[in-house]
């Protein structure tokens, strides 16, 4: 097969990226729930007829390389699509999915009777029946959320006034949000399908399919060139999950990376076994996290987000029964906790090969606070997502209070939080002084947010981590800080809330969530004086910390 001419290739591939981004924009703008509309916990992409990702919007890094396994499970179960009235749905963590809260929708795209690809979207849902929020003690995934094993439905027959919305509406507490978000995903998929058909009509189906192949090969060549710049060798590292919420033991996540020429191999020997708490990590999430970490260390900022860039990387699957490859039906809702340790451990290993290409360990934790209120008038719920401080790099301080590197969700505005419900208000939201690890470049800062409860019988669930394990610095940088959640009861009592758990709140109670900062990079005594003085002026560092860590005496 001959390559496309450079002009046609450039025009088509720019269109590919634009399609994925337009799908994302429409999904986020038309979604009902704040977790998608405001926090942007969703992704869009399109695939070729073989199920290879051709382009994906730059939303959630954890969703990188997550579309193919979810699609492959659908394809294996359902076979070839009959027409573009079909939609494939999947949220099964043991059939290529992430966790049950993430619903994948795939829609086949036909042009002149010929399959030219699939549009794809995934969104996070805070209510899919069963548990309210995070159920730490779920004995299996069936106690977590409604499950959609890979299945097809007819858009014209089964949606809108069909049977599927009625089944969903009968089993969730917030049907307006759930069905509204599913409509937003379907709309995004439909827009992507229209754009693909337009390209096929303008350039011809054969040219379009050839462009898919060329684009994947192009991404592969660029990825191999970047890997080839790394030194050959075997590099090992580990990170830890504090606990599973039901026992005190820390859980190791260990990686071994072998770089040979233009290829990378990743293994997880020595990683802990699956646990009773609902924090196990499905295999698809493990693979996505490792791929995302490797891609972040490549010095190619506009490397295409498609299946080609994953060809030079092989992942040795952890054994069945590992926390990174649990056996069905182990609960997995808070899989974000071990999965980010995969990212951190891979970055630590790559730091031994090329420290200038990676950052120090950040707080790197998804902290999820769910608040729910049920009355005779209905149910109201909200999921607030936190990040923390990023680790510093050899050139830059770490970013302050942003979602973990795999989540990449936005900070939900206080106004959106308060306008979405009437049972709490936000008392404060700000950065935490001295939370960034000292170094020549300083770790990013953590933050604190408070909620005053305005009604009785509010059910809160939370999952977080790094309450005991501090994020490490790099090349002499000092560690960042840990996290904490506190509840001040209206009665005057104070409770230290665990990193994973649930409680009932009443009017007058105040919840304070404090997330940690990232590790520093390099010797803090080498930090330029003008940057220390800037940190003091901006109240990022206290005078005491400036003296102790940076040797600066006011």
Secondary structure, 3 states (H helix, E strand, C coil): CCCCCHHHHHHHHHHHHHHHHHHHHHHHHHCCCHHHHCCCCEEEEEECCCCCEEEECCCCHHHCCHHHHHHHHHHHHHCCCCCCCEEEEECCCCCCCCCCCEEEEEEEEEECCEEEEEEEEEEECCCCCCCCCCCCCCCCHHHCCCCCCCEEEEHHHHCCCCHHHHHHHCCCCCHHHHHHHHHHHHHHHHHHHHHHHHHHHHHCHHHHHHHHHHHHHHHHHHHHHHHHCCCCEEEEEEEEECCCCCCCCCEEEEEEEEEECCEEEEECCCCCECCCCCCCCCHHHHHHHHHHHHHHCCCCCCCCCCHHHHCCEEECCCCCCECCECCCCCCCCCCHHHHHHHHHHHHHHHHHHHHHHCCCCCCCCCEEEEEEEEECCEEEEEEEEECECCCCCCCCCCCCCECCCCCCCCCCCHHHHHHCCCCEEEEEEEECCCCCCCCCECCCCCEEEEEEECCCCEEEEEECCCCCCCCCCECCCCCCCCCEEEEECCCCCEEEECCEEEEEECCCCEEEEECCCCCCECCHHHCCHHHHHHHHHCCCCCHHHHHHHHCCCC
